[in-house]
Amino acid sequence: VSIAGVHFVSGFILVITSFVMGGIEDTAAWNEMLVHYYRLLPPFCLGESLIQLSAQQLKALVGVTVESSFSWDVLGRNLTYMSCEAAAFFILTLLLEHALHGTLLEQVASAAASRL
């Protein structure tokens, strides 16, 4: 439940906060600074990507010329962030697993080798 709560806060709440702060003239500068930190959270990147993609479809529906969906300003930035985060989180998981369970695996391997 706590993991779902963290993802809810980092995804939904931060996306709404960023959207509102970006629309208010007094807080737009703060939003431009904070959005770089928000993008370190994958749920925020996903939520922002969905909003950008929806905005693209709305612009096309109205008749405004739209960029490619994979351009940097639409999905490209968030996909790049999420790709880098996926690699970083994978490496972090491997390092943590090795640190926590590496000695256990070595003990099991040495016990198995001693039986042979």
C-alpha positions as CSV (number, residue, x, y, z in Angstrom):
1,V,0.0,0.0,0.0
2,S,2.8,2.4,0.8
3,I,4.5,1.8,-2.6
4,A,1.2,2.5,-4.3
5,G,0.9,5.7,-2.3
6,V,4.3,6.9,-3.2
7,H,3.6,6.3,-6.9
8,F,0.3,8.0,-6.6
9,V,1.9,11.1,-5.0
10,S,4.9,11.2,-7.4
11,G,2.8,10.6,-10.5
12,F,-0.7,12.1,-10.2
13,I,-0.1,14.8,-7.6
14,L,3.1,16.1,-9.0
15,V,1.8,16.1,-12.6
16,I,-1.2,18.2,-11.5
17,T,1.0,20.4,-9.4
18,S,3.4,21.0,-12.3
19,F,0.5,21.7,-14.7
20,V,-1.1,24.2,-12.3
21,M,2.2,25.9,-11.4
22,G,3.1,26.2,-15.1
23,G,-0.2,28.0,-15.8
24,I,0.2,30.6,-13.1
25,E,2.5,33.4,-14.1
26,D,4.0,33.9,-10.5
27,T,4.9,30.2,-10.1
28,A,6.0,29.4,-13.7
29,A,9.7,30.0,-13.0
30,W,9.6,27.8,-10.0
31,N,7.9,25.1,-12.0
32,E,10.6,25.3,-14.7
33,M,13.2,24.6,-12.0
34,L,11.3,21.9,-10.1
35,V,10.2,19.9,-13.2
36,H,13.7,18.7,-13.6
37,Y,13.6,17.1,-10.2
38,Y,10.1,15.7,-10.8
39,R,11.3,13.9,-13.9
40,L,13.6,11.8,-11.7
41,L,10.4,9.9,-10.7
42,P,9.1,7.6,-13.5
43,P,5.4,8.0,-12.6
44,F,5.8,11.7,-13.2
45,C,7.3,11.1,-16.6
46,L,4.5,8.7,-17.5
47,G,1.8,11.2,-16.4
48,E,3.4,14.1,-18.2
49,S,3.8,12.0,-21.3
50,L,0.2,11.1,-21.3
51,I,-0.8,14.8,-21.0
52,Q,1.6,15.8,-23.8
53,L,0.2,13.1,-26.0
54,S,-3.4,14.1,-25.3
55,A,-2.5,17.7,-26.1
56,Q,-1.0,16.6,-29.4
57,Q,-4.2,14.9,-30.4
58,L,-6.3,17.9,-29.3
59,K,-4.0,20.3,-31.3
60,A,-4.4,18.0,-34.4
61,L,-8.2,18.0,-33.9
62,V,-8.3,21.8,-33.8
63,G,-6.2,22.0,-36.9
64,V,-2.9,23.3,-35.4
65,T,0.3,21.8,-37.0
66,V,1.7,19.3,-34.5
67,E,5.2,17.9,-34.0
68,S,6.0,14.2,-34.2
69,S,4.8,12.4,-31.1
70,F,8.4,11.3,-30.4
71,S,9.9,14.8,-30.7
72,W,11.9,16.0,-27.6
73,D,9.2,18.3,-26.4
74,V,6.4,15.8,-26.6
75,L,7.5,12.3,-25.6
76,G,11.2,12.2,-26.3
77,R,12.5,13.9,-23.1
78,N,10.4,11.7,-20.8
79,L,11.2,8.5,-22.7
80,T,14.9,9.4,-22.5
81,Y,14.6,10.0,-18.7
82,M,12.7,6.8,-18.2
83,S,15.2,4.8,-20.2
84,C,18.1,6.1,-18.2
85,E,16.2,5.6,-15.0
86,A,15.4,2.0,-16.0
87,A,19.1,1.2,-16.5
88,A,20.1,3.0,-13.3
89,F,17.4,1.2,-11.2
90,F,18.4,-2.1,-12.7
91,I,22.1,-1.6,-11.8
92,L,21.1,-0.4,-8.4
93,T,19.0,-3.5,-7.9
94,L,21.9,-5.7,-8.9
95,L,24.3,-3.9,-6.6
96,L,21.8,-4.1,-3.6
97,E,21.1,-7.8,-4.2
98,H,24.8,-8.6,-4.4
99,A,25.5,-6.6,-1.3
100,L,22.7,-8.2,0.7
101,H,22.7,-11.7,-0.7
102,G,26.1,-12.1,-2.2
103,T,27.6,-13.7,0.9
104,L,24.7,-16.1,1.1
105,L,25.2,-17.2,-2.4
106,E,28.9,-17.7,-1.7
107,Q,28.2,-19.8,1.3
108,V,25.7,-22.0,-0.6
109,A,28.3,-22.4,-3.5
110,S,31.1,-23.3,-1.1
111,A,28.8,-25.8,0.8
112,A,27.8,-27.4,-2.5
113,A,31.5,-27.5,-3.6
114,S,32.5,-29.2,-0.3
115,R,30.0,-31.9,-0.8
116,L,31.5,-32.9,-4.2
